[in-house]
C-alpha cells in the first residue's frame, strides 16, 4: 500500500495498481478532500514504473454515490464555491489504462469518474443513476458530453432526463459497462483482465492508444490520420516495437520496459488535451 487516507493505492507485483475510494463510513461520498487526493494518487500512479494498468473501485459496499450527502444541505441555495478545484476529467491525463470495478452504488460524480475509465466491470446488483435532475441540478462535470458519446444521444437523454435508477445488467445492455460478474468475482475478474494487459501489452502503445481514443473521438478523419501517422512514426523507432516483433517471432512472452516518465503522447501526436487544464473557478466567475 503506497497511498492512504480517503484514497488508497495498492501496487501489486503483476503490474496492476488498485485505487480505492476509501470513505466507507460515508459510502465513499465525494468531497473536495477525496477529489484532490484522487487526482494526486492518479498522478502518482502514472509516474510509478511498477504500475502498468489501474483498477478503480470503492471500499465497502459502494463505489461512489456522488457528493457526500452530509455536504448537500450545506451547499444548497448558496453560491457555488469552486476554490481550489481542478478539472473533473483529470483521469484523462493518466497514460495507463484505467479499469473501473463498480462494486455498488454509482451516481453523480462517481458515475462520471467511472465513465472516464476505459473499461467498466460491475458487480451484479450494483445500482446506477445520473441523479442530477432529481436533485434540482444541471448535468454536471461534463456528463452531458461523456454519456452520449458512450451510449448514444437517446439513451443518454433517457438516463439524464429521468435520473432513474438502473442496475448492472441494464447498464451492460445500455453500454454503460461492458462486463457484469457476481460480486465476489468483481475484483478477481477485473484484476485478471488488467494483469493480462500489463503482462502482454506495450506501455508505449497503451499510452499512445489511450491518448488517441480521447483526441480522435471528435473532429475530422483527416486530422486524426495525421495524428495517427505521427504516433506510428514514433512507435516504429522505439524499443517496444522491436521487442514486440522479436518476441512474436521467437514465440516467447514479450518483456516490454516500463513507461518512460518523459513520454508525452500529446507532444508526439500534436494533440493536446486542453480540458485537463480547465479551471472550474474561472468558469463559475464568468457565469
C-alpha positions in Angstrom: 0.0 0.0 0.0 1.6 3.2 -1.1 -1.2 5.7 -0.5 -3.6 6.0 2.4 -6.4 8.3 3.6 -9.6 8.9 1.6 -8.0 7.2 -1.5 -5.8 4.1 -1.3 -3.2 2.9 -3.8 -2.1 -0.7 -3.7 0.7 -1.7 -6.1 0.8 -5.4 -7.0 3.7 -7.4 -8.4 1.6 -8.1 -11.5 1.8 -4.6 -12.8 -1.6 -3.7 -11.6 -2.3 -0.8 -9.2 -5.7 -0.7 -7.4 -7.0 2.7 -6.5 -9.7 2.5 -3.8 -12.1 5.3 -2.9 -11.9 4.9 0.8 -14.6 6.7 2.8 -16.8 3.6 3.6 -18.2 5.3 6.7 -19.7 7.9 4.2 -20.4 5.3 1.5 -17.5 6.8 -0.4 -19.3 10.1 -0.8 -17.3 12.6 -2.9 -15.9 15.7 -1.2 -13.1 18.1 -2.1 -10.6 16.3 0.0 -11.3 13.0 -1.7 -11.3 14.7 -5.1 -7.9 16.3 -4.6 -6.4 13.1 -3.2 -7.9 11.0 -6.0 -6.3 13.3 -8.6 -3.0 13.2 -6.8 -3.0 9.4 -6.5 -3.7 9.1 -10.2 -0.7 11.4 -10.9 1.4 9.3 -8.6 0.4 6.0 -10.2 1.1 7.5 -13.7 4.7 8.0 -12.7 5.2 4.7 -10.9 7.1 2.3 -13.2 5.7 -0.7 -11.2 2.2 0.1 -12.4 1.1 -0.6 -16.0 -2.7 -0.8 -15.5 -5.0 0.8 -12.9 -8.2 -0.5 -11.4 -10.5 2.0 -9.6 -13.0 0.6 -7.1 -14.7 1.6 -3.8 -14.2 0.5 -0.2 -17.1 -1.4 1.4 -20.3 -2.0 -0.5 -20.4 1.1 -2.7 -18.4 2.6 -5.5 -19.3 6.3 -5.1 -22.9 7.6 -4.9 -21.8 11.2 -5.8 -21.4 14.1 -3.5 -21.3 13.3 0.2 -24.9 13.7 1.4 -23.6 15.5 4.5 -22.4 18.3 2.3 -25.6 18.7 0.2 -27.6 20.6 2.9 -24.6 22.9 3.5 -24.2 23.9 -0.2 -27.8 24.0 -1.4 -29.0 27.5 -2.2 -25.6 29.1 -1.8 -23.2 30.4 -4.5 -21.0 27.7 -5.9 -17.6 27.6 -4.3 -15.0 26.0 -6.7 -12.0 27.4 -4.9 -9.0 25.1 -5.4 -11.0 22.7 -7.6 -9.4 21.1 -10.6 -10.8 19.9 -13.9 -13.1 16.9 -13.2 -11.6 15.0 -16.1 -8.1 14.7 -14.7 -8.3 10.9 -15.2 -7.6 11.6 -18.9 -4.1 12.8 -18.0 -3.2 9.2 -17.0 -1.2 7.4 -19.7 -2.1 3.9 -18.4 -5.3 2.0 -19.0 -8.0 2.5 -16.3 -10.5 -0.2 -15.4 -13.5 0.7 -13.2 -14.6 -2.1 -10.9 -18.0 -0.8 -9.8 -18.8 -2.7 -6.6 -22.0 -0.9 -5.6 -23.9 2.4 -5.8 -22.5 4.6 -8.6 -24.1 8.0 -9.2 -23.3 11.7 -9.9 -19.6 12.4 -9.7 -18.9 8.7 -9.0 -20.6 7.8 -12.3 -18.6 10.5 -14.1 -15.3 9.1 -12.8 -16.4 5.5 -13.8 -17.2 6.8 -17.3 -13.7 8.4 -17.6 -12.2 4.9 -17.2 -11.5 2.9 -20.4 -13.4 -0.3 -19.4 -16.0 -0.8 -16.7 -16.8 -4.0 -14.8 -19.8 -4.1 -12.5 -20.9 -6.4 -9.7 -24.3 -7.9 -10.4 -26.8 -5.9 -8.3 -24.8 -2.6 -8.4 -27.2 0.3 -9.0 -26.5 3.4 -11.1 -28.2 6.8 -11.6 -27.2 10.1 -13.0 -29.2 11.7 -10.2 -28.9 15.3 -11.2 -32.4 16.0 -12.4 -33.9 14.6 -9.2 -31.7 16.9 -7.1 -32.6 20.1 -9.0 -29.2 20.2 -10.7 -27.9 20.6 -14.2 -25.9 17.8 -15.9 -22.6 18.2 -14.0 -18.9 17.5 -14.5 -19.1 17.0 -18.3 -21.5 14.1 -18.1 -23.7 15.5 -20.9 -20.6 15.3 -23.2 -19.4 11.9 -22.0 -22.5 9.8 -21.8 -23.9 10.4 -25.4 -20.5 9.5 -26.9 -20.5 6.2 -25.0 -24.1 5.1 -25.4 -25.8 7.4 -27.9 -27.9 10.5 -27.7 -31.3 9.0 -26.9 -30.1 6.5 -24.3 -28.1 9.3 -22.6 -31.2 11.6 -22.7 -33.2 8.8 -21.0 -30.7 8.4 -18.2 -30.1 12.1 -17.7 -33.7 13.4 -18.0 -35.3 10.7 -15.9 -32.4 10.2 -13.5 -33.9 6.8 -12.9 -32.1 4.0 -11.1 -30.8 1.1 -13.3 -29.0 -2.0 -12.3 -25.7 -3.5 -13.6 -27.4 -5.8 -16.1 -29.3 -2.9 -17.7 -26.1 -0.9 -17.6 -24.4 -3.6 -19.7 -27.4 -3.6 -22.2 -27.1 0.2 -22.5 -23.3 0.1 -22.9 -22.5 1.9 -19.6 -20.5 -1.1 -18.5 -19.0 -3.9 -20.6 -18.9 -6.8 -18.1 -21.1 -7.9 -15.2 -19.9 -10.5 -12.8 -21.0 -11.8 -9.4 -19.9 -9.5 -6.5 -17.3 -12.0 -5.1 -15.7 -12.2 -8.6 -15.6 -8.5 -9.4 -12.0 -7.7 -8.3 -10.6 -11.0 -9.4 -12.2 -10.6 -12.8 -11.0 -7.0 -13.2 -7.6 -7.9 -12.0 -7.2 -10.9 -14.3 -8.1 -8.6 -17.2 -5.8 -5.8 -16.1 -2.9 -8.3 -15.4 -3.2 -9.7 -18.9 -2.8 -6.2 -20.4 0.1 -5.5 -18.0 1.9 -8.7 -18.9 1.4 -8.6 -22.7 0.9 -5.1 -24.0 3.5 -2.4 -24.6 3.3 0.5 -22.2 4.1 2.9 -25.0 1.4 1.5 -27.2 -1.1 1.8 -24.3 -0.2 5.4 -23.6 -0.5 6.3 -27.3 -3.8 4.4 -27.9 -5.4 5.8 -24.7 -4.5 9.3 -25.9 -5.7 8.6 -29.4 -9.0 7.4 -28.1 -9.5 10.7 -26.4 -8.4 13.0 -29.1 -9.8 11.1 -32.1 -13.3 10.8 -30.7 -14.3 14.2 -32.1 -13.1 16.1 -35.1 -12.3 15.2 -38.7 -10.8 12.0 -40.0 -8.0 13.7 -41.9 -6.8 15.4 -38.8 -7.0 12.0 -36.9 -5.0 10.4 -39.7 -2.2 13.0 -39.4 -2.0 12.3 -35.6 -2.1 8.5 -36.3 0.9 8.7 -38.6 2.9 10.8 -36.2 2.2 8.2 -33.5 3.1 5.4 -35.9 6.4 7.1 -36.7 7.4 7.5 -33.1 6.4 3.9 -32.2 8.3 2.4 -35.1 11.7 3.6 -33.9 11.1 2.7 -30.3 12.3 -0.3 -28.3 8.8 -1.6 -27.6 8.2 -2.3 -31.3 11.5 -4.1 -31.6 10.6 -6.2 -28.6 7.1 -6.8 -29.8 8.4 -8.2 -33.1 11.3 -10.2 -31.6 9.1 -11.8 -29.0 6.4 -12.7 -31.6 9.0 -14.3 -34.0 10.6 -16.1 -31.1 7.2 -17.3 -29.8 8.1 -16.1 -26.3 6.4 -13.7 -23.9 7.3 -10.0 -24.5 9.4 -8.2 -22.0 8.5 -4.5 -22.5 10.3 -1.9 -20.5 8.4 0.4 -18.1 6.9 3.5 -19.5 9.4 6.3 -19.6 8.5 9.2 -17.3 9.0 11.8 -20.0 6.9 10.1 -22.7 4.3 12.7 -23.7 1.6 11.4 -26.1 0.3 14.9 -26.8 3.7 16.0 -27.9 4.0 13.0 -30.2 0.6 13.4 -31.8 0.4 17.2 -31.7 -3.0 17.0 -30.0 -3.1 18.5 -26.5 -6.0 17.9 -24.1 -6.9 21.4 -23.0 -9.7 20.0 -20.9 -7.1 18.8 -18.4 -6.3 22.5 -17.6 -9.9 23.6 -17.3 -10.4 25.9 -14.3 -13.8 25.4 -12.6 -13.3 28.7 -10.7 -12.8 30.6 -13.9 -16.0 29.1 -15.4 -18.1 30.0 -12.4 -16.8 33.5 -12.3 -17.8 34.0 -16.0 -21.3 32.8 -15.4 
